[in-house]
Amino acid sequence: MKRKRFDRDIWNFGASPYYQMRVDANKFHGLVCLLKLTNGNIKVEGGKYQYWNRPKAGKVAICGKGMTWLQLIPDGKERALTVMYLPDDTMSICYIDIIENIEYDPDGVAVYIDKYLDVDFTPQGDVSVYDRDELDGAFKSGDISDEQYNAALRECDSVIREYCSDIEKSIADFDRILSLVNERIKKCEKQFKRNE
């Protein structure tokens, strides 16, 4: 299983503003990380937009100048959501990693341990599951236990049930959290580097 930082250093976003804070509001309790992909700080292909294609939505933006990534790690769950917003604060796509747990690097940035399986969905109703083959391979090779394997499958089913059965409601919930986090940032509220 791979360790992945929430500031997404491997994406080479340069000096993208990164915020990390505890949120207990709007029926959400957990850690929230926010990346603002402002002009000039995306080193990947000179800041040009990158897209994924989905059957219903077509071409959906995943990163580019002016986008925001709202990352949600709900308490007691084995998932990390990345809600990708366009510059006008409309959701482009939500990508959900099934995770083993959360850790913190020495600089305080949250890190998740990726458990292979992923889900994404679009506002237009696309719902996809990815990397089942990687999960199966890790189980067959003994890299993960029977318990970890079954937990990943249960969490994937739970993610689809909770977020994809009413996508409009999920988007409204995400939008409220984004608004709250942006308000806290504007007020220069202390940014927590740990989930305290």
Secondary structure, DSSP 8 states (H G I E B T S, - for coil): --EEETT-GGGT--S--EEEEEEEETTEEEEEEEEEE-TT---GGGG--EEEEETTTEEEEEE-TTEEEEEEEETT-SEEEEEEE-TTS-EEEEEEEEEEEEEE-TTS-EEEEEEEEEEEE-TTS-EEEE-HHHHHHHHHHTSS-HHHHHHHHHHHHHHHHHHHSSHHHHHHHHHHHHHHHHHHHHTT----SS--
